[in-house]
Amino acid sequence: MIITLMKNAKDGRLHYYTVHDRQPVLDAPFALCSAWRIGIGRERERLYRFQSVVERDRMIRKLVSRRLRDGYRLIYSFSRAGFAGETDILLEQAFVSTGGGAKGEVARTTKRGSSGRSYQPEPPAAAEG
């Protein structure tokens, strides 16, 4: 899962904020990383560790809600296959809790990538020869 937010600051610089669960840790079953940067500057990170997925999801909602209240807007989200809708549900809860939108608004602004939808690649063409 990855969620990327962005805002235009008053001084014209772009601020980026990303939350992802791509970084596994050895001392906890669930982890979450938040990363932020201004423009093309150096990125900073903070790693959170959780004992349950409920705690992790609560933190995702908290981090995203806080950024939405600060004026950030969603520019990208992605959820791995097998976790269909997880990101959309968390984002929807964050949007609603900040008064930033109603149900369905997140789906219009979210790129889904391979969010659990079944995809059947075309079989390779038979070699002629």
Secondary structure, DSSP 8 states (H G I E B T S, - for coil): -EEEEEEE-TTS-EEEEEEE-----SS-SEEEEEEEEETTS--EEEEEEESSHHHHHHHHHHHHHHHHHTT-EEEEEE--TTSTTHHHHHHHHHHHHHTS--TTHHHHH---SSSS-------------
